[in-house]
Amino acid sequence: MDDRTRWLLEAPLNGVLLKLTAPSTLAFAVQSAVTLAEVWFIGQLGTSALAAMALVFPLLMLVQTMSGGALGGAISASIARSLGAGQRDKAEQLIWHALVTALLGALTFLVVFALGGRSLLVMLGGEAQLLDLAADYCWVLFLGGFSVWASSSLGAVFRGMGLMGFSAMIMILGALIQIPLSGGLILGWFGLPQLGLMGAAVSTISVASLMSLLFVLRLMGNSTPAQLKLGQLQLSRPLFEEILKVARPASLSPIFTVATILGLTALVGQFGAAALAGYGIGTRIEFLMIPIVFSMGTALTTIVGTCMGSGNITRAEAAGWIGSVWAGCIAGGVGLVLAIFPEVWIPAFTEDAETFRAAKDYIQIVGPAYAFLGIGLVLYFASQGAAAMTWPILATVLRFAVSVGVAAIWVSVFGGALQVIFTSGAIGMVLFGTLIALGLKLGAWRRGK
């Protein structure tokens, strides 16, 4: 067993979690700056571009959460459990299986969008110019999708080995390149072609390709607990199953999460382009809390997976509780600050009064519920490390049923206002975090559920 794995199994949990979370937090914070910068760039193009962004955002989020969350978490968990059990050869074989799985994921998304993507955008409220803008963005995103999936999967390999620092460094480098590149391609800076909204997708694909290359080069060296070796390219059904037994149920979570956003987007779209633009700003601002919550969650995947691989379930559960308390406090604090001071940050993204009101209503209703969303998200990742996804999936389905189902009934039957949709979303977040925490309390990880 290498020293890094032994440290994960024996060092004080608060210190381990802090050390693993810190570099990823910085990396995801810089990545979030990319998202916010793109909102600002696109906002310079007008309300129509912002509304089109709101249409494509759920699909972008689905790609990111499926590749980095469901599959990425499953990859990190499988690598961590293998190294925790002292099985280095298995970990190296899993790297190849991760890349093949990423390729299949990218191809699946491309085929599905080709068959029904435009119809989906129409269902969400896309028409005329909005529809064309959104469709162009999506075609670029899905045609070049393997670079995004590969980057996410390879980053997950490093996190599974406990090497958060290198993964974070590559992410930061990518973000520092993507911000000016996005600005140039969206607005035509630096002599680059002005591609509008589609420029954001071109930038995403370009930077993901560079990051994937850098990850591969490091894995081909000898400085990691497991390497990418041609001799370990031995594809087998059991090793695919090692990843997919977590990725399959975990994939339901981002699907339902994005279905929640899609459903809410469709409902908000009934109130006009300004409401849709304001909602788009609000949902993108949620990325302010993602850096810490996501990095803490991925750290827990590694810690819990390593502990479960070594048979130390008690330590794994303790790590889950510590991470959930941290995440709840941090995410809840971000939500409250955004809700209390909407006049400070919303005008940076729009000058339209109606769009401002929609964004303000959203954050003041949903912001306080971010604490429960943070708890649910970190325990979702931690549950991947434990290969126990039943409760997280149930919580995700419940969130969808309440956030979208209740809102749809209230709006269509009782003629509810825009604020009703936002309130249903907030209640869904509260139930999401509460149910996953209840599962951990009842011993779900000990039963593999």
Buried (B, 14 or more C-beta within 10 A) or exposed (E): BBEBBEBBBEEEBEEBBBBBBBBBBBBBBBBBBBBBBBBBBBBEBEBBBBBBBBBBBBBBBBBBBBBBBBBBBBBBBBBBBBBBBEBBEBBBBBBBBBBBBBBBBBBBBBEEBEEEBBEBBBEBBBEEEBBBBBBBBBBBBBBBBBBBBBBBBBBBBBBBBBBBBBBBBBBBBBBBBBBBBBBBBBBBBEEBEEBBBBBBBBBBBBBBBBBBBBBBEBBEEEEBBBBBBEEBBEEEEEBBBBBBBBBBBBBBBBBBBBBBBBBBBBBBBEBBBBBBBBBBBBBBBBBBBBBBBBBBBBBBBBBBBBBBBBEBBEBBBBBBBBBBEBBBEBBBBBBBBBBEEBEEBBEEBBEBEBBBBBBBBBBBBBBBBBBBBBBBBBBBBBBBBBBBBBBBBBBBBBBBBBBBBBBBEBBEEEEBEBEBBBBBBBBBBBBBBBBBBEBBEEEBBBEEB
